[in-house]
């Protein structure tokens, strides 16, 4: 596998370069650049939603932990 690494890497870089120079690649790059301006707001919205979900999961786990009584086995 090691002897195929360099040729595959060169082929991959060449393919990315060819795509970037094509009309479809340039359209894709423009689309990504336009969407990048909205990225911070979108990430902030997603982060807030994820935090609310994590808080809800933590509260549920705390309620479950409070209802479970530990079972102590007297071995001696």
N, C-alpha and C positions, 0 to 999 in steps of 0.2 A: 504494500500500500504506500510506503514511503516514496518509492520511485515514481508514483503517479501523482503525488501531491503537487509538485511544482507545475507540471503541465495542466492539471486541473485548475489550479489557482490562476494561472495565466489565461486559460480559456474563460474562466469565470469573470475576471477583470475585463477581458476583451469583450465579453458578451454584455456586461453592464455598460461599458463605454459605447458600444454600438447602439444599445437601446437608448442611452442618454442623447446620442446624436440624431436618432431617428425622430420623425415628426410626432409619433405616438409618445416617445420618451420625453420630448420637450413639452408636450401637452400635459403629461403626467407630472413633470417637475413644476410647471406653472400651477397646476391644480393643488399640489402639495404646498407650494409657497403661499398661495392664497388662503389655504386652510390653516396655515401656521399662525396667522394673525389671531385667529379665534381660539387657538390651543390653550392659552393660559386660563381663559374663562371656562372653557369646557373642562379642563383638569380640575379647576377649583370646584365646579359644580359636582363633578364625579367624586372628588375627595370628600365633600360635605355629605353626600349620600352614603358613601362607604363608611364614614365615621358614625353616622346615625345608625346604620345597620350593625356595626360592631358594638355600639353602645347597647342596642337592643339585645344582641346575642349575649353580651356580658350580663345584662340584667336577668335574662332568662336563666343563664347558668348559675347565677347567684341564688335565684329562687329555688332552683333544683337542688343546689348544695345545701340550702337551709332545710329543705324537707327531708333530705336523706339523713337518717340517723346511723352513726357508725355501729357496726356490729363488733363487739369485743368478745373474743373467745378466750375463756380462761383455760390456759393450757396446764397450769399447775394444779 
